């Protein structure tokens, strides 16, 4: 598989932005607030939460603010720098409701944990950046015991989008050499993948409208523009109440599956 889409090792400033949220120097991401609210509705005492694509642990900061039951947390990410920052942010830190979290390097196409490893598995803002999602969804479902919560782009039709970054270079077939994916998958395609999963008791797909428009935009990155790696053109903005990235409208949705 072509690994050109794996751009996060080249985005250290994004990791620093995640880290600043983990230690509460910056506001929570709107998506981390909304997913924490969702999980708080069905989490049980002593549940283990597995966060795939955990970044620097910034989703945990929101979980800590919302969950009032005993839980444990394990974060997995494919970017070593993000994991280093996550461990730094949470070293020795416990709360009334959880012990010190753990973090691990891992690939969503082959997760390094056993079947039904965690009661609740969450994967936010990851699938849209992958070249294929069937295998990742199967892996996420495999390691979940009770619930799987995914946030990604879901629409009426599937669209594969490559955001070409500078320097803009293309191979002999016209394919970009410097890009990241921002793919939208149709609800029908998502439902077809879910139909192939075992032990699905119930699932629902719904639009994520739970966000404060004033908290979205380039001002959230204002301290990070000194680097060439953060491009203002690709930062999420608001247009007529909808989230956009450059010319692309972002139909953010939650996919929630319950295991039988």
C-alpha positions as CSV (number, residue, x, y, z in Angstrom):
1,X,0.0,0.0,0.0
2,X,1.2,3.5,-0.9
3,X,2.0,5.3,2.3
4,X,2.1,8.8,0.9
5,X,-1.2,9.6,2.8
6,X,0.6,9.2,6.1
7,X,1.4,12.8,6.7
8,X,1.2,13.2,10.5
9,X,4.9,12.6,11.2
10,X,5.4,15.8,9.3
11,X,2.9,17.8,11.3
12,X,4.6,18.4,14.7
13,X,2.8,21.6,15.2
14,X,-0.5,19.8,15.0
15,X,0.7,17.6,17.8
16,X,1.6,20.6,19.9
17,X,-1.9,22.0,19.4
18,X,-3.4,18.6,20.6
19,X,-1.0,18.7,23.6
20,X,-2.1,22.2,24.5
21,X,-5.7,20.9,24.7
22,X,-4.7,17.9,26.7
23,X,-3.2,20.1,29.4
24,X,-6.0,22.6,29.2
25,X,-4.0,25.5,27.9
26,X,-6.4,25.7,25.0
27,X,-10.1,25.0,24.7
28,X,-11.4,21.5,24.0
29,X,-12.1,20.6,20.4
30,X,-15.8,20.8,19.6
31,X,-15.7,17.1,18.4
32,X,-14.1,15.9,21.6
33,X,-16.8,17.7,23.7
34,X,-19.6,16.1,21.6
35,X,-18.2,12.6,21.6
36,X,-17.6,12.7,25.4
37,X,-21.2,13.7,25.9
38,X,-22.3,10.8,23.8
39,X,-20.1,8.3,25.6
40,X,-21.1,9.6,29.0
41,X,-24.7,8.5,28.2
42,X,-23.9,4.8,28.1
43,X,-20.5,4.3,29.9
44,X,-20.7,2.0,33.0
45,X,-18.6,1.7,36.1
46,X,-15.2,0.1,35.4
47,X,-15.5,0.3,31.6
48,X,-12.4,0.4,29.6
49,X,-12.3,3.0,26.9
50,X,-10.0,2.5,23.9
51,X,-9.2,5.6,21.8
52,X,-7.9,4.8,18.3
53,X,-6.2,7.8,16.8
54,X,-5.8,9.4,20.2
55,X,-3.3,12.0,19.1
56,X,-1.8,13.7,22.2
57,X,-4.7,12.5,24.4
58,X,-6.9,15.6,23.9
59,X,-10.0,13.5,23.8
60,X,-9.3,12.2,27.3
61,X,-9.3,15.7,28.6
62,X,-12.9,16.0,27.5
63,X,-13.8,12.6,28.8
64,X,-12.4,13.6,32.2
65,X,-14.7,16.6,32.2
66,X,-17.9,14.6,31.3
67,X,-17.7,11.1,32.8
68,X,-18.6,10.6,36.4
69,X,-18.1,6.9,36.6
70,X,-15.0,4.8,37.2
71,X,-13.3,4.1,33.9
72,X,-9.9,3.3,32.4
73,X,-8.4,4.7,29.2
74,X,-5.9,3.4,26.6
75,X,-4.9,5.5,23.6
76,X,-3.5,4.2,20.4
77,X,-2.0,6.3,17.6
78,X,0.3,5.7,14.6
79,X,2.4,8.8,15.2
80,X,5.2,8.4,17.7
81,X,5.5,12.2,18.4
82,X,1.8,12.4,19.3
83,X,2.2,9.5,21.8
84,X,5.3,11.1,23.3
85,X,3.2,14.3,24.0
86,X,0.3,12.3,25.3
87,X,2.5,10.5,27.8
88,X,4.0,13.8,28.8
89,X,0.6,15.4,29.3
90,X,-0.8,12.6,31.5
91,X,2.3,11.2,33.3
92,X,1.3,10.3,36.9
93,X,-2.1,12.1,36.5
94,X,-5.1,10.5,38.0
95,X,-8.6,11.8,38.6
96,X,-11.4,10.8,40.9
97,X,-12.8,8.5,38.2
98,X,-9.7,7.0,36.5
99,X,-6.1,5.9,37.1
100,X,-3.1,6.9,35.0
101,X,-4.0,6.3,31.3
102,X,-1.8,4.2,29.0
103,X,-0.7,4.9,25.4
104,X,0.5,2.6,22.6
105,X,1.8,2.8,19.1
106,X,-0.5,1.0,16.7
107,X,-1.8,0.7,13.1
108,X,-5.6,0.9,12.6
109,X,-5.3,-1.8,9.9
110,X,-3.9,-4.3,12.4
111,X,-4.6,-3.2,16.0
112,X,-2.2,-4.6,18.6
113,X,-4.9,-5.9,21.0
114,X,-7.1,-8.9,21.6
115,X,-10.7,-9.4,20.5
116,X,-13.2,-7.5,22.8
117,X,-10.3,-5.6,24.4
118,X,-12.3,-2.6,25.5
119,X,-15.9,-2.0,26.5
120,X,-16.1,1.2,24.4
121,X,-14.0,1.9,21.4
122,X,-13.9,5.4,19.9
123,X,-12.3,6.6,16.7
124,X,-12.7,10.2,15.9
125,X,-11.7,12.1,12.7
126,X,-9.5,9.3,11.4
127,X,-11.4,7.3,8.8
128,X,-11.7,10.2,6.4
129,X,-7.9,10.4,6.1
130,X,-7.5,6.7,5.2
131,X,-7.2,5.2,1.7
132,X,-9.6,2.3,2.7
133,X,-12.0,1.9,5.6
134,X,-13.5,-1.6,5.5
135,X,-10.5,-3.2,7.2
136,X,-10.2,-0.4,9.8
137,X,-13.9,-0.7,10.7
138,X,-13.6,-4.5,11.0
139,X,-10.6,-4.0,13.4
140,X,-12.4,-1.4,15.5
141,X,-15.4,-3.7,15.8
142,X,-13.1,-6.7,16.6
143,X,-11.6,-5.0,19.6
144,X,-14.8,-3.6,21.0
145,X,-16.8,-5.4,23.6
146,X,-20.0,-3.3,24.0
147,X,-19.9,-0.1,21.8
148,X,-18.1,1.4,18.9
149,X,-18.3,5.2,18.3
150,X,-16.9,6.6,15.1
151,X,-16.9,10.2,13.9
152,X,-16.2,10.7,10.2
153,X,-17.6,12.2,7.0
154,X,-20.8,10.5,5.8
155,X,-23.0,11.7,2.9
156,X,-25.4,10.6,0.2
157,X,-22.6,9.7,-2.1
158,X,-19.0,8.6,-1.7
159,X,-16.3,11.1,-2.7
160,X,-12.5,10.5,-2.7
161,X,-10.7,13.7,-2.2
162,X,-6.9,14.4,-2.1
163,X,-5.9,17.7,-0.7
164,X,-2.7,18.6,-2.6
165,X,-0.2,20.4,-0.4
166,X,2.8,22.5,-1.4
167,X,5.1,21.8,-3.1
168,X,2.5,20.6,-5.6
169,X,4.1,17.7,-7.4
170,X,2.5,15.0,-9.5
171,X,3.7,11.7,-10.9
172,X,3.5,10.6,-14.6
173,X,-0.1,9.4,-14.1
174,X,-1.1,12.8,-12.7
175,X,-1.4,11.6,-9.1
176,X,-0.2,14.0,-6.4
177,X,2.9,13.1,-4.5
178,X,2.2,15.5,-1.5
179,X,-1.4,15.1,-0.2
180,X,-3.7,14.0,2.5
181,X,-7.1,12.3,2.1
182,X,-10.4,14.0,3.1
183,X,-12.8,11.3,1.9
184,X,-16.6,11.2,2.3
185,X,-18.3,7.8,2.3
186,X,-22.0,7.3,1.5
187,X,-24.3,6.1,4.3
188,X,-25.2,3.1,2.0
189,X,-21.5,2.1,1.8
190,X,-21.1,2.4,5.6
191,X,-24.2,0.3,6.1
192,X,-22.9,-2.3,3.7
193,X,-19.8,-2.6,5.8
194,X,-21.8,-2.9,9.0
195,X,-23.9,-5.6,7.4
196,X,-20.8,-7.7,7.2
197,X,-19.9,-7.4,10.8
198,X,-20.9,-10.1,13.3
199,X,-22.9,-9.5,16.5
200,X,-24.3,-6.1,15.7
201,X,-27.2,-5.5,18.0
202,X,-28.1,-2.0,16.9
203,X,-26.5,0.9,15.0
204,X,-27.3,4.4,14.1
205,X,-25.8,7.1,11.9
206,X,-26.6,10.8,12.6
207,X,-25.2,14.2,11.8
208,X,-22.9,15.9,14.3
209,X,-24.5,19.3,14.9
210,X,-23.3,19.7,18.4
211,X,-20.7,22.4,18.0
212,X,-20.1,26.0,18.9
213,X,-19.4,27.9,15.6
214,X,-17.3,30.5,17.4
215,X,-14.9,27.8,18.5
216,X,-14.1,26.7,14.9
217,X,-11.6,28.5,12.7
218,X,-8.0,29.6,12.2
219,X,-7.8,31.4,15.6
220,X,-7.5,28.0,17.2
221,X,-4.1,27.7,15.4
222,X,-2.9,31.3,15.8
223,X,0.2,30.3,17.8
224,X,1.2,27.7,15.2
225,X,1.4,29.7,11.9
226,X,5.2,30.1,12.1
227,X,5.5,26.7,10.5
228,X,5.1,25.8,6.8
229,X,3.3,22.6,7.9
230,X,0.1,24.4,9.0
231,X,-1.7,25.7,5.9
232,X,-4.6,28.1,6.6
233,X,-6.4,26.9,3.4
234,X,-7.1,23.5,5.0
235,X,-8.3,24.6,8.4
236,X,-12.0,24.0,9.1
237,X,-14.1,27.2,8.9
238,X,-17.9,27.9,9.0
239,X,-20.0,28.8,6.0
240,X,-23.8,29.4,6.5
241,X,-23.6,27.2,9.7
242,X,-21.8,24.3,8.0
243,X,-18.2,23.2,8.6
244,X,-16.0,23.5,5.5
245,X,-12.4,22.9,4.5
246,X,-11.3,24.9,1.5
247,X,-13.9,24.1,-1.1
248,X,-15.3,21.0,0.6
249,X,-18.4,20.9,2.8
250,X,-17.9,18.6,5.7
251,X,-20.9,16.3,6.5
252,X,-19.6,15.2,9.9
253,X,-21.6,12.3,11.3
254,X,-21.4,9.8,14.2
255,X,-21.7,6.1,13.6
256,X,-22.6,4.2,16.8
257,X,-22.7,0.4,17.0
258,X,-23.8,-1.7,19.9
259,X,-22.6,-5.3,20.2
260,X,-24.9,-8.2,20.9
